[in-house]
Amino acid sequence: MPGLAVIGHPVAHSRSPDMQTAALTELGLAGEWTYGAIDVAPEDFEATVAELAAAGEYAGVNITVPHKEAALAMADEASEGARAIGAANTLSFIDGRIAAANTDAGGLLNSLSHPLEGGRALVLGAGGAARAAIWGLADAGARVDVWNRTAERAETVAAELGARAVTDADPADYALIVNTTAVGLGGEDPFEHLPLSADSFVPGQVVVDMVYTDEPSGLLAAAEAAGAVTVDGLEMLVQQGALSLRIWTGEEPSLEAMRAAVRR
Ligand code: NAP
């Protein structure tokens, strides 16, 4: 029975087992495949993954904060995206070897209904999720600006990934705005922490908030009120999870089943 699991922060992985199990059930694979959650401290991460890979009972694992960089570092091989991003959220165990991929970038792109080629995108943040967003958007042909609370980090990340660092931004200039910061996770007011104001969105613009919330986040509520198209963190969670499941099973999971499970 091939096992799958998510390893990482409890907040980040709390919905993944239900979501992936719903997809496996819909595919008729639930009797054969299982998907669970494993909590490990950073110091135990490498040994735990090495054990799972060697045991032969696991097909792979998803990885959340704070282990994504360590996951890439211990892999025997990695996709071009994972290498460029510098982090992996999907590991596959193949004959004892570990292959790394990053489905956060593809998950973000798949959650957008609008083509991006040539469009301007503003990425807020410079952590692991931002790196995936910047690489994915630039790869899809968008012109990407990066803003981060710690400006030097935005400069470093932008220079590495072919984007431009900005210290201020007029949201109306962008076809797409992606919040990859953790702002909103604790219910804080996004407009106190980000270079946006509640009335700064424009109709037709796409606004993504990667933070997972059941109710629309403060950011998305304001964007929607202005007529922007909004994508929440749960949709992106579904899209990145579906890409991981495709890698492991070779099957096309039901996004509808995954969406229903993640919002239950
Ligand atoms: P990370 O590497 O720890 O980066 C955190 C980022 O948030 C940094 O840019 C940090 O800025 C910024 N930040 C934190 N508190 C802030 C504040 N009060 N004001 C302004 N900026 C602040 O984390 P990550 O891996 O990139 O993840 C970020 C978020 O994305 C998390 O909430 C995670 O759950 C979510 N995420 C969601 C999905 C999904 O599928 N929906 C996928 C990946 C990640 P500094 O550099 O200044 O510290």
Residues whose N, C-alpha, C, O or C-beta is under 5 A from the ligand:
A	BS01	NAP	A12 V65 G125 A126 G127 G128 A129 A130 N148 R149 T150 R153 T180 T181 A182 V183 L185 H193 M210 V211 G233 L234 M236 L237 Q240
